[in-house]
Amino acid sequence: MKGAMELPLEPADLRLLLHALVDGELDAATALAVERRLAEDPALAAEHARIAAAQAAIRSLPRPEVREEFRTRIAALGAGAALAARPAAPRSGSFGWRAMAASVLVTAVLASGLTQWTITRRAPDRFAEAVASSHRRSLLAASPVDVASSDRHTVKPWLDGRIGLSPAAPDLAKEGFSLLGGRVEVIGNRTVPALVYRHREHLITLVAAPQESGTVSAPVAIERSAGGFSLLRWTDGAFSYWAISDTDRATLEDFVSRFRIAAAAG
């Protein structure tokens, strides 16, 4: 395509770009060029999914519980390190390295805690980024669906046959939202079903990630990490839903409201 950005040909350089894409470190033009390549190259798309899954698995590691007794001991070591930093006459060769060791330990613990806290806070944003990337790739692909049908009796069995689960798939054409079909997505480290709807010239992707907690929550707008798209998230006890589109927020909220009513009615 005329004017398109040229990407490196070396596999190692392409892998670096994939890592940067997953980390959200590419500028908009380069990210778009990489995602166009992903839509055309199934092997590269599989490598991108592998990288995203590996990073998501690392980020999902549970934060270790730090006991109060350990915090107290670390605080005492920190106080000792602070005292050691004050000018004083040398008394023995061991005092210096003990103070240094305490200082290094305090720094390491604090850095580890800050890193884990940052990763924990970023987890929802990372999933939202992955949903946005998935939606953007579908807009660039030849077809946004793997199974094209407005009939839920076709879409649901197809998804069940591929990954063993599927959400409700009502056709809301009479209400302005036509079901185009569904596809299988890899979001983070999870294989999940995605439904695709059309509203006028806009596509809506609805990702349904199975829940374990069984909680129910109302739709919440995700303000960050959606790549310029409107993004709403809610849960119904069985799935966590992520609805994303380049349509306006009010239209997406209308779709979500209609989908929830139809899904609850069966």
N, C-alpha and C positions, 0 to 999 in steps of 0.2 A: 504494500500500500504506500502510495506516494507520501513522503513526509514522515513516515513511521520511524521511530527510533530503532537503530540497529543494535542488537544485543550481541555480546561476545559469543564466539563459536565454541570455545574450549569448555568441556563439561565442568571442570573445576571452577571456572569463572561463573558459569550458570548456577552452580550449587551455592556459591557465595551470594548471588542475587536472590536465590530462593530463601536462604537464611535471613537476608536483610528484609525480604518481603514479609516473612512470618513475624519478624521483630518490629515491623512498622517503620523501618528506617529508610525506605526509598521515597524519593520525591514522587509527585503525582504522575508525571510523564513516564518515568521509568517503571513505576508500579503498573501502570496501564499496559506498557509494552510487554512486561513479564507476564501479565495475566492473559494477554492476547496469545502469547506463545503457549501458555498452559492450556488454553482452550483448543489449540491446534496439535499439541503433543501429549498424548496420553501417558507416555513414559515419564515425561517431565512433570506432569500433573500428579502422577503416583509418587514421585520423589518429593514433591511439595507436600503432599498429604502425609508422607512418612515423617518429614521434618516437623511439620506442625503437630503431629501426634506425639512425637518424642518430646518436644518442648512442653506440650500440654501435660504429659505424664509427669515430667519433672516438676512442673508448677503445682500439680495436684497433690504432691507429697504432703502428708499431714505435718503441721507445725508441732515440734516437740514441746511437751509441757515442761516448764521450768519451775521447780519447786521453790517455795519461799526461802527454805533453808539454804539452797544453792545461791539465790540472789543475795542473801545476807553475807555469805562467804565471799562472793565476788566483790560486794561493796567494801568488805574489810580489806581485801587484796588491793582494791583501788585506792583506799585511804593509805595503805602502806606504801604504794607506789608513789603517791603524791608526796608523802613525807620523805621518801628516798630521793626525790628530785631536788629537795632543798640542799643548798651548800652545807657541807659538814665535813669534819675531819675524818679521814679514813680510819676505820676500826678493824676491818677484816676484809679479806678478798672475797668472801661469800656474799656479803650484804648487797653489793652492786648487782650481781647477776640475779639474785632473788627478786630485787625490786624490778629489774628489767623484765624478768619472766612474768611477774604479776601484771606489769603494765601491758605486755604483749597479750596475756590471757584476757584481760579486761577488754582490750581493743577487739580481739577476735570474737568474744562473746557478743559485744555490742554490735559489731559489724554483721555477725550471723543473724542476730535478731532483727536488725534493720532490713537485711536482705529478705528474710522470710516474711516480714511484715509487708514489704513492698510487693512481693510475689502474690501474697494472699489478697491484697487490695486490688491487684491488677487482674486477678483471675476472671471476674465477670467481664471486664473490658476486653480481655483476650478472646473470650468466647464470642462477644459481640463483633470483634474485628474479624474473626473467622467466619461468622455468619455473613457479614458484609462482603468479604472476599468471595465467598461461595455465590452470593447473589450477583456480584459483579461479573464473575466468570460465566454465569448462566446467561447474562445479557449479551456476552460476546460469542457464545457458542452457537452452532448451527441450529440447535433446538434446546430450549430451556428445560425439557423434560426427557426422561428415559422411556416413560410409557405415556402416550398421548391419548387421553380419553376424558370426557366429562361425566362418565358413569362411575360412581364410587364402587360399584360391583366389579369393575374392571381394575381400578386403581388400587383399592385396598388389597385384593388377593395378589396382585403383582408385587406390592411392597412386602406383604407377608411371606411370599415365596422367596424373596431375595434376602431379607434380613430378619424375618420372623416377627415383625410387628408393624403396625400402621395405625395412625390416628383416624378419627372420623374424617370423611372427605366429602362433605355436602357440596352439591353444585348450587351456587347462589346466583345463577344467571338472571333469574327474575328480579333480583335485587341489585343487579349491576355488577356482579362479580362472578365471572364464568370460570369454572374449573377447567384448566388445560390438561392436567395430568399430574404425574409425580416423578420423583427421581430419588436415587440413593446418594447421600452426601457423607463425607468424612469431615466432621467438625471437631477440631481438637484431636483427641484420640478415640472418638466415638463414631460408629457408623449409624447414621440416623436417617429417618424418612423425611422427605421434603415434598410439600404440595405446592403447586404453582397455579395462581389465579390471574386473570386479566381483568383490569378495569379501564375501559377505553383504551388509550395507548400505553398504559402502564402495566407492568407485571408485578405481582406480589408473591414473594417466596415465603412459605410458612414451614419453618423447621420445627420438628417435634422430637425433643430429646426425652427418653423415658425417665421417669422419676423413681427414686427409692424412698424418699421421705413421705410421700403421699400428701404433701401440703397443698393447699388451695390459696391462690393469691390473685388479686385483680390486676388488670393490665397496667404496666408501668412503662413510661417512655424512657428509652436509653438515650441520654443526651450526648454521650461521648462514644468515640470509637466505632461509629456506624458508617464512616466514610462518606458523609454527606447525605445518607439515606435516612428516611423515617424508620424507626425501629421500636417495636413494642414487645414486651415480654410479660407472660402470665403463666400460671400453672392451674391444672384442674384435678390434681391428685394422681393422675396417671402419666401425664406428660408435662414438660416445661416447653412452652411454645415461644417461638421467636418469629414475629411477622415483620418483614422488611420490604420496602419499596421506595421508588423515587417519587411517588405521589406525595401529596401534602399530608400533614399529620392528621387533619380532620377526616380525610377520606380513609386513611389507614385505620383510624379509631372506629369509623363506621363499619369497615370490613370486619374488624376483630369482634365488635359487638354482635354482628349478624352471624359470624362463624360460631361464636360461643353459644348463642341461642339455638342454632341448628344442630350443633354437636350434642348439646344437652338433651335435645328432643329426640336424638337418635335418628 
